[in-house]
Amino acid sequence: MNNERLPYLLLFRNSGAENYRHLSPHQRQEVVERWNAWFEGLVAQGRAVEGQPLEDATRIVAGPGGSRVTDGPFPETKEAIGGYVKLLVRDLEEATAIARMHPGLEYGLVVEVRAMTPDCHLGVNTKPSGSAGLVHH
């Protein structure tokens, strides 16, 4: 049986405060407690290694030499990534099952499940080489 655990990202979209405005303060606190219990349970099981919310403020850099810089947030906030959790799991099915247990789903949260890969399709290094930063005499 293969026990290798693979990295996956859960990317949270449509995670804004507007999804929870209709809830009472007590109900919002319950959502927070359920969300924290979901994440902390994954960490305790060794299936989540980190997670972080992201600020709404956004800077987009595009064009040759970064010639276009645009600051946001932008109107399409439902599509913006509002945070992530990095998992170490057996496969896509396990990552999906974890995403399906997220308590924010019932309030409009959308969870994108993405496998992390060590290989870029262009061949760009995704890990530092062993000699990077070493000085040879």
N, C-alpha and C positions, 0 to 999 in steps of 0.2 A: 504494500500500500504506500502510495506517495504522500509524504507528509510535508512536502514543500509548500510554503505559504508565499503567495504572490501579492504584490502591491496593487491596490485599486484605490481610486479616488471617488468619493461621493461628493458631487458638486451640487450645492443648494441654490436653486433658483426660485424666484417668487417668494422670497423669505421676509419681505418687508413688514413693518409694523402695521400697515393697513389691513393685513390679514387677521389681526387680533384685536382691532379697535372695537368690534362688536361684543367682545367678551368683558365681563366684569373684572375688576382687579383680582379677585379671588380666582376666577377661571384662568386669567393670564398666568398667575403664580402657579397654578396646577400644571399648565402647559410647560412652563419653565422647569418645574420639578421633574416632569415626565421626560423632557428633552435631556436634562442633565443625567437622569437615571439611565436613559438609553445609551448615552455616550460613556458614562463612567462604567457601566456594565461591560461594554465592549473593551474598554481599556483594561479592566480587571481580568477579562478573559484572554488578553493579548491579541485581540482581533482589531483594535484601533490603536494606532501609535501616535496620532496627533490630530488636532482639529482646530479650526480658527474661523471666527466670523471675519468678514471683510467690510471695510468702510464703504459707504455709498459713493464717496468722492472717487472719481475715476480720471485717469489721464490716459489718453490714447495717443500712441506714437506710431506714425505711419509714413510711408513715402521714402524715397532714396535719402539716406543720411538722416532719417527722422525729421524730414522737412515739414511734416504736418503734426502739430501737437494740439490736441483738443481736450479741454477739461470738461468733466461732467460732475454730477450724475446726469444721465440722459433720460428722456421720456420712457424708454423701453426698460424700465427698472425690473419688470417681471422677468425679463430675459437675462438680466445681469446676475452674475454669480455672487451670492451673498455670503458664502462661506464654504468650507470643505471639511471632510474627515478623510484621513488616509488610513486605509485598512491593510492588514496582512491576513489573507484568507486563502482557502484552497482553490477557488475558482469563481467564475462570474455568477454562478447560481448562489453561492454563499454570500457574495457581495450584494446581490439582488435581494436575497432574503433579509439581510440586515437593513437595506434601504426601505423595504416594505414595512418594517417595524417602526419607522420614524414617526413620532407622535405629531409632527407638523404637517404630515400629508393631509390630515382631515381638515386643515385650515388653508389649503391651497399651495403648500410647499411642493415643489417639484424637485426630485432627486435624480441627477444624472449619474450613472454608474460608468466609470471609465477605467479600463486596465492601464496600468503604467507599464511602459515597455523600455527595456534597456537599449533598444535599437531605433534610431531615427531613420525614417525613410530616405533621407538625404545622405546619411552616413555621418552626421554630426555627432561628436562625442557627447554622451550624456552623463559620463562620469569622469572625474579628473584622472589623467594618466598618472601612473606610478612615479614618474620623474618630475611632475609639475612642482615647481617651487624648490626643487633641490639644487644646491650648488655643488658642482663637481670640481675638484681640484686636480 
